[in-house]
Amino acid sequence: LRPLIERQREQVVNARKQIQNPVAVKLENLGAGINSRFPEYTPLITADESRLYFTSRRFSNWGQGKEDDLPYEDVYYCIRNSDGSWSSPANVGPPINTEFHDATVALTADGQKLWIYRTEGFYEVQIKGRKFMEPQYVGSPIETKEHEPSASLSPDQRILYFAREIYEEGHYDLFYSQKQSNGKWSEPLRLPSTI
């Protein structure tokens, strides 16, 4: 339990620092036009703020499977209208959404690549205009037998930061991998304990 206790101690120290130096943040609900009564999370927005992607567990989802009495996850999107409002959410459908869990993970700043998470791991989806190409499984060395549920790409798309569950230690840690000249991802490295 020593690593877990040490980690909780670090969290308490960090929380005290954050309380002493609050940051002003204004949260605005996007309203009933986008939000539903079902869980919605992992919103991703293009750098030009023209498109919004998110994960939802609505009963209108593509797959009919259920978990925890809720439908499997699907990816939705909205387009920003000329008056600044958002269009009604639309299910992106296939090839992104399947009969299983399909969730948003990361979006490149230019909005041309969407990363999604399925049961077996991360997939990268090329977006051409308004068309979604067939998702490509990321695989090794990013994917392991551990659980890697979330990720973020650097603006130049050369560094992938992601969370990996470390079962033997009982927590998640952050890792990063760099895209090599051959287009493959390098062996992931754990970020230092200061992070």
Secondary structure, 3 states (H helix, E strand, C coil): CHHHHHHHHHHHHHHHHHHHCCCCCCCCCCCCCCCCCCCEEEEEECCCCCEEEEEECCCCCCCCCEECCEECCEEEEEEECCCCCECCCEECCCCCCCCCCCEEEEECCCCCEEEEEECCEEEEEEEECCEECCCEECCCCCCCCCCCCCEEECCCCCEEEEEEEEHHHCEEEEEEEEECCCCCECCCEECCCCC
